[in-house]
Amino acid sequence: MGGVAGHAGLFATAEDLWRFAHALLETAAGRRDWLPPALLRESWQRHATPPGTTRALGWDTPMLRRSSSGDYFSEQSIGHLGFTGCSMWIDLAQQVTVILCTNRVHHSRQATGITSLRPAVHNLIMRALGVATT
């Protein structure tokens, strides 16, 4: 397949992911003409079906308890997780983006520590930024 496979995900640097997140925020605020701002904001809204879902269009939103985003991202946040343990969470209300790049499958596909590492890292960063709400 020449190194390109739709099922393998996208690969980028943390800096490129931050640029992507920043472009989304700038577009939603009307400061950049990349996508229709109203359509972009609509894609961030949590779906009503199935009942209890935390999903938006292509994004996840924080759960009340045990969210991969940790404890401090507001309800107006979107995020996405990668199979290798990466995560990107954007708090739309607080204008904070946290990107975590990992490689959890290096030694084993069964590496489960990532489920506690992600929220712990997100919490540390939100506290360090002074935006922790509790």
PyMOL commands that set and color helices and strands:
alter all, ss='L'
color gray80, all
select helices_A, chain A and resi 6-8+14-28+37-43+114-129
alter helices_A, ss='H'
color red, helices_A
select strands_A, chain A and resi 77-81+87-91+96-100
alter strands_A, ss='S'
color yellow, strands_A
deselect
rebuild
show_as cartoon
